[in-house]
């Protein structure tokens, strides 16, 4: 059996209508997984599912606003009804409505960030994991960020939420490991997505980040997807509680640090 074979596995990918989530959904499907494409609006997900099916894969659309607990439960129940259960859960959906110093963040923005990026993942995992355990195990993949590893003057609360996601993965790994459930995070650096548009669309910010990155560029969504395939597949069967950093090397040092 191929180390990366996902034939017969069922995978939910939240926030998969575009960007990193879409790339993950498409690559999981290419390796044989039956994929649930999910984001707030069904019409945004349909092209992704159609593209997967056009390549011979299997995909359905289940819209879900991650901030609504009842919709998360419906996502889990619809997946079970359609395909019998869940083997791979990719918590990718997130938001960041505030870009600036932490001292200026409104309480509402703080609550939205922590609610969407932490509490919703907590809810969804608690809903999905009992059924996953009953199927013999599975893999939880939380898309975090290097913002959870570094201090930042502009993304402090977002970083706080992403650090919490890393701890969530560690807790799940310990609590559910005996049931053969693994939990890991992927921590991307700056990637060219709509979500990060405020960073990379600013020429000065993109140039600065590229100069600070050993590979001298920012990432592309598909460069994150392979890690999700690894973590979901037999290739990653002994990895749990970890955070895989995919950032072009920016967290380990700058090629221009001597300047």
N, C-alpha and C positions, 0 to 999 in steps of 0.2 A: 504493500500500500504506500502511495506517495505520502511523504511527510506533510504535504500541504493540501491533501485531499479533504474536502468538506462535503463530499457527496452525501446527501440525505440529511444534513444538518439544517436546522432552522435558525435564522439569524434576524433579530430586530436591530435596525440601525436608526436611532433618532436623529433628527436634523439632517436627513439624507437627501433633501431635494437639491442640494448644491454643495460646492466646496469639498472639504475633507470628508464629510458624511457621504456625499454622492460617490466619491472615489472609493471609499471603503465598501459601500454597498455593491458597486459594480465589480470590484475585485473579489469579494467574497462569493458573488454569484459565478464569476468565471471559474472559481475553484470548486463549484458544485453545490454551494449552499442555496437553500430556498430563502429569499430575502424579503423581509417586510420593510418597505420604504415608508418612512414616516416623517412628517413635519406638520406645521399647523394647518396648511391648506392642501387638500387632495389634488387640486389642479396643478400645484407646483411639483407634486410627487409623480404624477402620471407619466411625464416624459422620461423620468429615470427608470421607472418600471418598464416602460415600453422599450427603452434602449436595452435593458437587460434581457427582456424576452426576445428581442430581435436578434440577439447573439446566442439564442438557445438556452438562456437561463430561465429561472423561475422567480417571479416577483409579484407581490401584491402591494396595494397601497392601503395604509390605515392612518388617516390623519389624526393628529394628537397635539394638543397644546400642553407642553410639559408642566406648565404651572397649575394645571387642573388635575387633581388627584383622580377624579372619576374618569377622565379621558385616558390617563395612564392605565387604570384598571381595564378600561375597554380595549386598549391596545394589547394588553396581555391576553385578555379573554378572546378577542377576535383571532389572535395568532394561534391560540390553542384550538379554537373551533376549526380554523382553516387547515392547520398542519399538525395538530396533535400536541404541540409543546414547543419549548424554546431550548435551544442548545447554546446559542451565542447571543449575548446581549451587549450591544455597543451603545453606550451612553455618550453621544456626541453633541446633542443639542445644548446650546448655551447662549447667554446674552451678556452684553456689556453696554448699558445705556449711558455710562459716564466715563469720560476721558479727561483726566485732570488730577490735581493734587487731592489726596485723601481727605484733607481738612475741609474741602469744599463740597464733598459729596452729600446730596440731600438724603435724608433717611429713606425716602421712597426708593431711590436708586439703589441704595445699599440693600434694602429688603428684596428688591427684584433680582439683583445679582445673586445673593445668597440663596434665595428661593429657587431660582431656575437652575443654577449651576451646582448646587449641593443638595437641597432638600428634594428636588424632583428626582435626582439620581438615587437618593436614599429610598424614596418611595418606590420607584420602579424596581430597584433591586429586591426590596423586601417582597414585592408582588411576584416577581419572576423566579426567585431562587428556590422556593419550595418545590415548584414543579420541575425545575431544572434538576434538582437533587433526585427527585423521583424517577427521572429518566436516566439516572446513572452518572450525572455530572455535567459539566459544561464550562464555559468561559465567559467572564465578564470583562469588558474592555471599556475603560473610561477615558475619553479624550480630554486630557488635562492641558497643561501649557508650561513652558519654561518660566512663565510669570509666577508659577507656584514655587519656583526654586530661587528666584532672584528678587531683590528689591527693585522697585520702580517708582519714579515720581509721577507717573501718569496712569498707572493701572493697578494701584495698590489693592483695592477691594476685589477686583477681578483676580489678582494674584492670590489673595486670601482664599477665595473660593476654590481656586485650582489647587492650592496646597491642601485644602480640606478634601478634595477629590482623591488625592494621593493617599491620604490617611484612610479614606473610606475603602479604597482598594486593599490596603493592608489589613484592615479590620475584617473585611469579607474573606480575605485569604485565610485568616486564622480561624474565623468562625465556621466557614463552610468548606475548608480544605478536607476535613474528614469525610465529606460527602462528594469528594472528587470535583469540587468546583474551584476553579482558579479565577483570580481577579488581578488585573494589572492595569496600569495607566500608560498611555502614550502622551508624551509631553513635546508637542511641536514648538519650534521657534516661529519666526515670522513666515507665514505662508500666504501666497497670493490668492486670497479668498475675499468674498464680499464682506465677511465678518470683520476682517482685518483691514478693510479698505482705507480707513482713516490713517493707518500707519504707512502702508506701502504706496498709496496714491499721492502722498506728499513727497515730492522729489527730494527734499532735504532729508527727511526722515529715512526714506529708503536708501539714499546714498550713504548716510551715516551707518545704518545697520549693515549694509553690504560691506562697507569698509571694515567693520568690526568683526565680520564673520570670516573664518578661515577659507571657506569656499567662495567668498566674495560675491555672494548673491543671496536672495531670499529663496524660500522653498516653493514647490508647486504641490497642489493637493494630492496628486497621485504618488508623490514621494513619501507620503505618510501611510498610504493604504497597505503597503506590503507588511508593515509591522502588525497591522490588524489581522491579516491573513495568518501570519506566523503565530500570533497569540491565540487565534481561534482554532488552529489546526493541531494535529499530532506533533508537529515540529516544536510547539511551545508547551508540550504536556508536562514539563517539570519546572516551568516558570510561573511563579505566583507571588503577589504582593510587591511587584516591582514597578518602576516607572522608566520607560524607555524614552530617552531624550533623542529627538530628531530635529536638529537645529542648525545644521551646517557647521557646527563646531563653536558657535558663538559663546556658549556657556563655559568652554574650557580655555578661552583666551582669544585675544585679537592679534591678527597678523601685523597690525599697525600700532601695537601697544608701545613701541619704543619711540614713536613720534611725539 
